[in-house]
Amino acid sequence: MIFLIAGALIGWLAAIVGRIEDGPRIAVNLVAGGIGAAIFGTFANRGSVLSGASAISIPAAAGGALIAIVIVALLRNQSFRK
């Protein structure tokens, strides 16, 4: 749960930094950040969801959120170029 909240927060901050004002695009950033943080945070906890947050899993979750948001932004920009 901590990873989802942290990832959504990073997604929201990415929307602010990227000056995204469109509601659905902000929601996509929130979801992508949450999913990326959950996946990478769980992986950093050696696959255990129940072990909670650790000093290694929090930065891994933040990095995962950023990676997911960058991938979504790249896919979004590529779809506009077509």
C-alpha positions, 0 to 999 in steps of 0.5 A, a space after each residue: 500500500 505504501 508503494 502505491 501511495 508513493 508511486 501515485 505521489 510521484 506521478 502527481 509530481 511528474 504531472 506538475 513538473 511536466 505541466 500536464 493540465 489534462 485530467 485523464 493524462 494526470 490520472 494515467 501518470 498517477 496509475 503508472 506511478 503506482 503500478 511501477 512503484 508496486 512492481 519495483 518495490 515488491 521486487 526489491 522486497 524479494 517478492 514479498 508484499 507483506 514485509 513492508 517498506 525497507 531502506 532498499 524498497 523505497 528508493 526502488 519503488 521511486 525509481 520504478 515509478 519514474 521509469 513507468 512514467 517515462 515509458 508512458 510519456 514516450 508512448 504518449 508522444 509516439 502516438 501523437 506523431 503518427 
